[in-house]
Amino acid sequence: MSQNKNALAVVISDNTFEKVEYRGNLIWQGKCIFCNKKLSVKLDGTLIKPATIEHILPKAQGGTNSDWNLAIACRRCNGEKGVRHDSKKNSKRSKEVIDKLLRKRLARYSRKEGIII
């Protein structure tokens, strides 16, 4: 699945994202899965910097591109998780961070009606 389709899968299933008008254009605007900073995605799924796609359970640890395992995160938060936790597969703290993010992602999970990607 392409990055744009992954991003769209996230925004249509994350209840913090909604369509808003910004400088005469419609975009998706929602919150970073970590710090709740406002992040934006174009309607075609193009990420607007500093937005990135976060694999909550990293691919290196068996994570997939399923929409429940993906989130939109700011570059800073995503990078910090990668350095501090993603490479430490069996650490207690890494598991705690992943579990907390999965719970948060599932709490934000809500399919928007009538949207096809």
Secondary structure, DSSP 8 states (H G I E B T S, - for coil): --HHHHHHHHHTTBTT-EEEEETTEEEEEEE-TTT--EEEEETTS-EETTEEEEESS-GGGT----GGGEEEEEHHHHHHHIIIIIT-TT-HHHHHHHHHHHHHHHHTB---TT---
